[in-house]
Amino acid sequence: MNKDDKGRETIFDHGVTREELDLLFGGEKEGFTPMTKEKYFKMMSDTDAYYVDICRLYKLRGDRKKMMKYYKKISMPEVEKMWLIMDSCYEGANSVEEQLKEGRKS
């Protein structure tokens, strides 16, 4: 089963690999316990948080179109802001703002 106990879509519905999980959440190389489905479902609480991780997964894969598809599904402004802040850590804030402007138009 890839969905959580409420049937919500998660990164596991998108074929996330062990390597991708390690890149998204840290792995043994970084001194973290590897992420598992069970651990993931225990730590996540809402649909928007799942969408943020799906966005992160598609960003990692270089699939901007799918990343923006899930970004648009984020319903809470606070979670949208969290995604913007997290994403800004990986790329300059200007590029994030440009992606969001373009993504909101499409």
Secondary structure, DSSP 8 states (H G I E B T S, - for coil): --S-TT----GGGGT--HHHHHHHH--GGGT-----HHHHHHH--SHHHHHHHHHHHHHHTT-HHHHHHHHTT---HHHHHHHHHHHHHHS-HHHHHHHHHHHHH-
